[in-house]
Amino acid sequence: MSAINLRNEQQQSGKSQLTKLYEIMRETMENGFYGSVEVKFEAGKVTIIRKTESIKI
């Protein structure tokens, strides 16, 4: 499981939250991710994206 804090990453990269969220979702889909993605909002802004990967055997 990994959590990404967009607030800190946005300050470093200068990218908008929507752009960063789109990039994360695109990478997730391209890599054949199997699991769940949770997006947490605070005051109308994305604060945390949590990806929980499952392994299918």
Buried (B, 14 or more C-beta within 10 A) or exposed (E): EEEBEBEEBBEEEEBEBEEBBEEBBEEBEEEEBEEEBEBEEEEEEBBBBEBEEEEEE
